[in-house]
């Protein structure tokens, strides 16, 4: 368990994690980003509802609007940076998980 705590400490003290938190805080403190995200989630919910009802014409229009608004938000530099850092962190965690699984498989 001690090794796992060391790994977690390494990750949470890494520049990657610190940059990720900084970007997250910038986004969270900006009401414009939060409002845009909230609107995108509402569009996503409407889109799912229309697809469940099998409303093809409405869902097609909603899908285009949803994707357009999502790309607009993702094009903002801090959001783009946050998503790239988040992806990098997820890859790191996946790699650590793979190493742990490989080590556990040695005992089987």
N, C-alpha and C positions, 0 to 999 in steps of 0.2 A: 504494500500500500504506500510505503514511503516513496518508492520510485514513481508511482503514479502522481503523487503530490508534487514531486520535483518536475515532472513533465508539465503538469498544469501550471506550476509557477513559472516555468520557462516560457510557456505560451502567453500567459497573462502579463509577463514582463517584457515580452518581445515588442519591437518597434511596430510590427504589423498590427498587433492587438491594440497598442496605444493609438496608432493612427486611425484604426477602425473606430475606436471609442470617440476620438476627437471628431471624426466625420459624422458619426451618429449624433453627437451632441449638437453640432452645427445644424444638422437637419431637424432635430427635435426642437431646437429653439427658434426655428424659422416657421412662423405660422403659414406662410405661403406654401411651403413644401408640404406641410401637414394637411392643409386644405386640399391641395391638388391630389395628394395620396388618398384622402378620404373620398373625394369625388371619383377617383379611379376605382376604388373598392365598391362604391355604389353602382358604377357602370358594370363592373364585373358581376355583381349580384343580379342586376337586371338582365344581363346577358345570359346568365345561367338559368334564370327563371323563364326567359323566352325560349331557350333551347329545350328546356324540359317540356314546355308547351308545344314544342315543335313549330314555332313561329319563325320560319326560315327568313322571310324578308326583313322582319324586325331584328332578328338576331344577327343577320349579316351587317346591317347598318350599325348596330350596337358594337359588334366586334371591331369594325373599322374605327369607330370613334374610340373605343377602349384602347386598341393598339396604338392609335395616334397619340392619345393622351399619355399613355404609358411611355412611349418613346420620347415625348416631350419632357417628361419628368426625368427619365433616365439620361437625357442629354445634358442636364445641368451638371456642371463640373463636380460639385461636392457629392451629388447623388451617384454619378458615374464612378467617382473614386471610392465611395462607400461600397458600392456593389462589387467592384473589382477586388477590394480588400477583403470583403466578406467571402468572395469566391476563393481567394487565396487561403484564407483561414480555414474554410471548409475542406480544401484540398489537403492542408497540413493535418487537420484532425483525422481525415480519412487515411492518410499515410500512417499516422500514429496508431490508429485502430488496426490497420493491416499488420503493423509490426507486432502489436499485442496479440492479435489472433495467430500470427505465425509462431510466436513464442509459446502460446497456449497449446498449439497443435503439436509441439515437440513433446509434450507430456502425455499425449494420447497413445 
